[in-house]
């Protein structure tokens, strides 16, 4: 019984220890994990720099090059709003513009008479310039009050003549297709405001009742407005140099979007009939589809061909090729057989002449004509025989009977264009007459 009690107590202690360990905070070692190779600990994982991975950034991996302005966050490429993909290599078809506005500037020149010019005013970092800039900005804000497009002023330069101030009035107007007309109207309003103010805000008895007083005859306003940035230019800037030339603005409903030629539903959209448009640095390209029944190609993927037709034509071409090869093979076999047959006939003819003790077929021997290089009637045989040749076309190699007409004859063909001096006719031997009937009757 005591053994049972001790066993139960041990089990309870183990269970209690497990509960305590489960509800204790994580160890301080885990809370202060040391990340290697420049990694940073978030409290849960190590964020590794580009080129490293692992739970402690201990493993080296190929460096990931994020494209189109994307940045590596330790896990993936963080793309700008115009791009997406594993490496930010794909261009978004359309990006919404939250508040499309136009920023512009107008150059104005006024002369302040209530203060004297000092050299410190040339230094934009000086305290005197800072004080004048603050006073001038406040005075202009009061003058241009009531113009909703007014954003502020930027002093470009200060020069002598009391204080001649050249500055730009910054304007910001909502974007509309007619924004240029809107800005022209704003400029006219600005000119009226500043000229009226400089006429009123003048010194009286060397006293200025306002922050600044002006020379009423020295005010100049630039006639043209300079557009600094419009939504289309902002879109081009966001897209980057490689794609800027293909980016335009598009209106959908009452919202403006940055669009590309691959954005559907606009007059500038590229029509890929059976494909998907993709904007590349070289321009919009149609990636043509391949279906179960067709292949599509062409600049706009509008030309398709049936797979069954291609398979049929290829099959027919292969069949024709096989037929041609078969015919050539048959002719080759027949040609070889004929060549062997002709060779066999020639061999039989030579064998026939050897068995009967005669000379080689196609030749003859004139025993009555003896060559004597020392005699007066010496004639070179090469010269004599070069003017005639035997013809074996009438000889039947299958018939060895010399008395038969079927045995054929050997004709001597004499070259008529060549003059040759031949010896007098000589008598052939009886066996030569039987062997070469074709020679008899020819006059050499």
C-alpha positions in Angstrom: 0.0 0.0 0.0 2.9 2.4 0.8 4.4 1.6 -2.6 1.2 2.6 -4.3 1.1 5.9 -2.4 4.7 6.7 -3.3 4.0 6.0 -7.0 0.9 8.3 -7.0 2.8 11.1 -5.3 5.6 10.9 -7.9 3.0 11.1 -10.7 1.4 14.1 -9.2 4.8 15.9 -8.7 5.6 15.2 -12.4 2.3 16.6 -13.5 2.8 19.7 -11.4 6.3 20.3 -12.7 5.0 20.0 -16.3 2.3 22.6 -15.6 4.8 25.0 -14.1 7.2 24.7 -17.0 4.3 25.2 -19.5 3.1 28.5 -18.0 6.6 29.9 -17.3 7.8 32.7 -19.7 10.0 31.7 -22.5 13.7 31.6 -21.7 15.7 34.7 -21.9 18.0 33.0 -24.4 15.2 32.8 -26.9 14.3 36.5 -26.2 17.8 37.5 -27.1 18.5 35.3 -30.1 21.8 36.3 -31.8 21.3 36.7 -35.6 24.4 36.2 -37.7 25.6 38.1 -40.8 23.9 41.3 -40.0 20.4 39.8 -39.3 18.0 41.5 -36.9 15.9 39.8 -34.2 12.2 40.8 -34.1 11.4 38.8 -31.0 10.2 35.9 -33.0 12.4 35.4 -36.1 15.7 36.7 -37.5 15.2 39.1 -40.5 18.2 38.2 -42.7 20.0 40.6 -45.1 20.0 39.8 -48.8 22.2 36.8 -49.5 21.6 35.0 -46.2 18.9 32.7 -44.8 18.2 30.3 -42.0 16.7 30.7 -38.5 19.9 32.6 -37.5 20.9 33.9 -41.0 23.7 31.4 -40.9 23.2 30.0 -44.5 24.5 31.7 -47.6 22.1 32.0 -50.6 22.4 33.7 -54.0 21.7 37.4 -53.7 18.2 38.4 -54.8 18.2 41.3 -57.2 14.9 43.1 -56.9 14.0 44.9 -60.1 12.3 48.2 -60.9 13.1 49.9 -57.6 12.0 47.0 -55.4 13.8 46.5 -52.1 14.7 43.3 -50.1 13.0 43.1 -46.7 14.7 39.9 -45.5 12.0 37.6 -46.8 10.9 38.9 -50.2 11.1 41.8 -52.6 9.0 44.8 -51.6 7.8 46.3 -54.9 6.7 49.8 -55.7 3.0 50.3 -56.5 3.6 50.0 -60.3 5.2 46.6 -60.2 4.6 43.1 -58.9 6.1 39.6 -59.1 8.8 37.6 -57.3 11.5 40.1 -58.4 9.1 43.0 -59.2 9.6 42.3 -62.8 5.9 42.6 -63.9 4.2 45.9 -64.6 0.7 46.6 -63.2 -1.8 47.3 -65.9 -3.4 50.2 -64.0 -2.7 52.1 -60.8 -5.3 54.4 -59.2 -4.3 58.0 -58.5 -5.8 59.0 -55.2 -5.7 62.8 -55.6 -4.7 63.8 -59.1 -3.4 67.4 -58.9 -1.3 69.7 -61.0 1.5 71.8 -59.5 2.8 74.9 -61.2 4.7 78.1 -60.5 4.5 81.7 -61.7 7.5 84.1 -61.5 6.8 87.5 -59.8 9.1 90.4 -59.0 8.4 93.1 -56.4 10.4 95.8 -54.7 10.2 96.2 -50.9 10.7 99.7 -49.7 10.1 99.4 -46.0 13.5 97.7 -45.4 17.1 98.3 -46.6 19.2 95.7 -48.4 22.2 94.2 -46.6 24.8 91.7 -47.8 23.5 89.2 -45.2 20.3 88.8 -47.2 22.3 87.1 -49.9 23.2 84.3 -47.5 20.1 82.0 -47.4 21.6 80.4 -44.2 21.8 83.7 -42.3 19.4 84.7 -39.5 18.6 88.0 -41.3 17.5 86.1 -44.4 15.4 83.7 -42.3 13.6 86.7 -40.6 12.9 88.4 -44.0 11.7 85.1 -45.6 9.2 84.6 -42.7 7.9 88.1 -42.9 7.6 88.1 -46.7 5.8 84.7 -46.7 3.3 85.9 -44.2 2.6 89.1 -46.2 2.1 87.1 -49.5 -0.3 84.7 -47.8 -2.4 87.7 -46.8 -2.2 89.2 -50.3 -3.1 86.0 -52.1 -5.8 84.9 -49.7 -9.0 83.8 -51.4 -7.1 82.0 -54.2 -7.7 78.2 -53.5 -4.8 77.1 -55.8 -2.2 79.2 -53.8 0.3 77.0 -52.0 3.0 79.5 -51.0 6.1 81.4 -52.3 9.7 80.5 -52.8 12.3 83.4 -52.8 14.7 82.9 -55.6 16.9 85.9 -55.1 17.2 89.3 -53.2 19.1 92.2 -54.7 19.7 96.0 -54.1 17.1 98.7 -54.9 15.6 98.8 -51.4 15.1 95.0 -51.6 14.2 93.6 -55.0 12.5 90.2 -54.5 12.3 87.7 -57.2 10.1 84.8 -56.2 7.9 82.0 -57.5 4.2 81.6 -56.5 3.5 77.9 -56.1 0.1 76.7 -57.3 -1.7 73.4 -56.9 -4.9 72.7 -58.7 -7.1 69.6 -59.1 -6.4 67.8 -62.3 -8.8 68.0 -65.2 -8.2 67.6 -68.9 -8.6 71.5 -69.1 -6.2 72.2 -66.3 -4.1 74.5 -68.5 -7.1 76.9 -68.9 -7.6 76.7 -65.1 -4.1 77.7 -64.4 -4.2 80.6 -66.9 -7.2 82.0 -65.0 -5.4 81.6 -61.7 -2.4 83.5 -63.0 -4.7 86.4 -64.1 -6.2 86.4 -60.6 -2.7 86.4 -59.0 -1.6 89.4 -61.1 -4.6 91.4 -60.1 -4.1 90.6 -56.4 -0.4 91.5 -56.3 -0.7 94.7 -58.3 -3.6 95.9 -56.1 -1.7 95.0 -53.0 1.5 96.8 -54.0 -0.5 99.8 -55.0 -2.1 100.0 -51.5 0.7 98.8 -49.4 3.0 101.8 -49.7 4.9 103.9 -47.2 3.4 107.1 -46.1 5.8 109.6 -44.5 8.4 106.8 -44.3 5.9 104.8 -42.3 4.6 101.3 -43.3 1.3 100.2 -41.8 1.7 96.6 -43.0 4.4 94.0 -42.5 6.0 95.2 -45.7 5.4 98.0 -48.1 6.2 98.0 -51.8 7.0 100.2 -54.8 3.7 100.2 -56.8 5.4 100.7 -60.1 8.0 97.9 -59.9 5.7 94.9 -59.8 6.2 92.3 -62.6 4.2 89.1 -63.1 5.3 86.4 -65.5 2.8 85.9 -68.3 3.1 82.1 -68.7 2.7 79.5 -66.0 5.3 76.7 -65.6 3.8 73.3 -64.9 6.0 71.5 -62.5 4.2 68.2 -62.4 0.9 66.7 -63.5 -0.5 63.3 -62.8 0.7 61.9 -66.1 4.3 63.0 -65.4 3.9 61.6 -61.8 2.9 58.3 -63.3 5.8 58.3 -65.7 8.2 59.1 -62.9 6.8 56.3 -60.8 7.1 53.8 -63.6 10.7 54.6 -64.2 12.8 55.4 -67.3 12.4 52.0 -68.9 8.5 52.2 -69.1 7.8 55.9 -68.8 7.1 56.4 -72.5 4.3 53.9 -72.5 2.4 55.3 -69.5 -0.6 57.6 -69.9 -3.7 58.7 -67.9 -7.1 57.0 -68.2 -10.4 58.0 -66.6 -12.7 55.2 -65.4 -15.9 56.4 -63.8 -14.9 59.5 -61.8 -11.4 58.2 -60.9 -8.1 58.7 -62.7 -5.6 55.9 -63.3 -2.1 55.4 -64.6 -2.6 53.1 -67.5 -0.4 51.2 -70.0 -1.2 49.9 -73.5 -2.0 46.6 -71.9 -4.9 48.2 -69.9 -8.1 47.0 -71.5 -11.0 49.3 -72.3 -9.2 52.4 -73.6 -8.4 53.8 -77.0 -4.7 53.3 -76.5 -5.2 49.6 -75.5 -3.4 46.9 -77.5 -5.7 44.3 -78.7 -4.4 40.7 -78.2 -7.2 38.7 -79.7 -6.1 35.3 -78.4 -3.4 36.2 -76.0 -2.3 38.3 -73.0 -0.7 41.7 -73.3 2.5 42.2 -71.3 4.4 45.5 -71.1 8.2 45.1 -71.6 11.0 47.6 -71.9 10.8 47.2 -75.7 7.0 48.0 -75.6 3.7 46.1 -75.3 3.9 42.5 -76.5 1.2 39.9 -77.0 1.8 36.5 -75.4 -0.2 34.2 -77.5 -2.3 31.3 -76.1 -2.0 27.6 -76.9 -5.3 25.7 -76.5 -6.2 22.0 -76.9 -7.2 22.6 -80.5 -5.2 25.6 -81.8 -1.9 27.4 -81.8 -2.1 31.2 -82.0 0.5 33.6 -83.3 1.0 37.0 -85.0 1.6 40.4 -83.6 -1.9 40.6 -82.1 -2.4 36.8 -81.7 -5.1 36.9 -84.3 -3.8 34.2 -86.5 -4.6 30.6 -85.4 -3.9 27.2 -86.9 -5.7 24.0 -86.0 -3.5 21.3 -84.4 -5.4 18.6 -86.2 -4.6 20.2 -89.6 -0.9 20.4 -88.7 -0.8 16.8 -87.6 -2.5 15.7 -90.8 -0.1 17.6 -93.0 2.9 16.3 -91.1 1.5 12.8 -91.4 0.9 13.1 -95.1 4.4 14.5 -95.6 5.9 11.6 -93.7 3.9 9.1 -95.7 5.0 10.7 -99.0 8.6 10.6 -97.8 8.3 6.9 -96.9 6.9 6.1 -100.3 9.8 8.0 -102.0 12.3 6.1 -99.9 10.6 2.8 -100.7 10.7 3.5 -104.5 14.4 4.5 -104.3 15.2 1.4 -102.3 13.5 -0.8 -105.0 15.4 0.9 -107.8 18.6 0.6 -105.9 18.1 -3.2 -105.5 17.3 -3.6 -109.2 20.3 -1.5 -110.2 22.6 -3.6 -108.1 21.1 -6.8 -109.5 21.6 -5.5 -113.1 25.2 -4.5 -112.3 25.9 -8.0 -110.9 24.3 -9.6 -114.0 26.5 -7.5 -116.4 29.6 -8.3 -114.3 28.7 -12.0 -114.5 28.4 -11.8 -118.3 31.8 -10.2 -118.7 33.4 -12.8 -116.4 31.8 -15.6 -118.4 33.1 -14.1 -121.6 36.7 -14.0 -120.2 36.3 -17.5 -118.8 35.1 -18.8 -122.2 38.1 -17.4 -124.0 40.5 -18.9 -121.4 38.9 -22.4 -121.6 39.3 -22.6 -125.4 42.8 -21.4 -125.5 42.0 -18.3 -127.3 43.0 -14.8 -126.6 41.1 -12.4 -124.5 37.7 -11.7 -126.1 37.7 -8.6 -128.1 41.4 -9.0 -129.3 43.1 -10.9 -132.2 46.5 -12.1 -133.0 48.0 -11.9 -136.5 50.8 -14.4 -136.7 51.6 -13.4 -140.2 52.7 -10.0 -139.2 56.0 -10.0 -137.4 57.3 -6.9 -135.8 60.9 -5.9 -136.6 62.2 -2.7 -135.2 65.2 -3.0 -137.5 63.3 -3.5 -140.7 62.3 -0.9 -143.2 58.6 -1.7 -142.8 58.6 -1.2 -139.0 55.3 0.3 -137.8 54.6 1.2 -134.2 51.7 -0.8 -132.9 50.5 2.0 -130.7 50.0 4.2 -133.7 48.2 1.4 -135.6 45.8 0.3 -133.0 44.9 3.7 -131.8 42.9 4.2 -135.0 40.5 1.4 -134.4 38.7 -0.4 -131.6 36.7 -3.6 -131.2 33.0 -3.7 -130.6 31.6 -6.6 -128.5 28.0 -5.6 -128.7 27.1 -8.7 -130.9 28.9 -11.3 -128.7 26.8 -13.7 -126.7 28.8 -14.8 -123.7 26.4 -17.7 -123.1 27.2 -19.4 -126.5 30.6 -21.0 -126.7 30.1 -22.5 -130.2 32.5 -20.7 -132.5 30.7 -21.9 -135.6 27.3 -20.5 -134.5 26.1 -17.2 -135.8 24.6 -16.6 -132.5 28.0 -16.4 -131.0 28.2 -12.9 -132.4 31.0 -11.1 -134.0 33.7 -8.7 -133.1 33.6 -5.6 -135.3 36.6 -3.3 -135.7 35.7 0.4 -135.7 38.2 2.4 -137.6 38.8 6.0 -136.8 38.2 7.7 -140.1 39.7 11.0 -139.1 43.2 9.6 -138.5 45.5 8.6 -141.3 47.5 5.4 -140.5 49.9 3.3 -142.6 48.9 -0.3 -142.1 50.8 -3.3 -143.4 49.4 -5.4 -146.2 46.6 -7.8 -145.4 47.7 -11.0 -143.8 46.1 -14.4 -143.5 44.6 -15.4 -140.2 45.0 -18.8 -138.9 42.1 -21.2 -139.3 41.4 -21.2 -135.6 41.5 -17.4 -135.6 39.0 -17.4 -138.4 36.6 -19.5 -136.4 37.1 -17.6 -133.2 36.7 -14.2 -134.7 34.2 -14.3 -137.6 33.5 -10.6 -137.2 37.1 -9.7 -138.3 36.8 -11.4 -141.6 35.6 -9.2 -144.4 37.0 -6.0 -142.9 39.7 -4.2 -144.8 42.2 -2.5 -142.6 
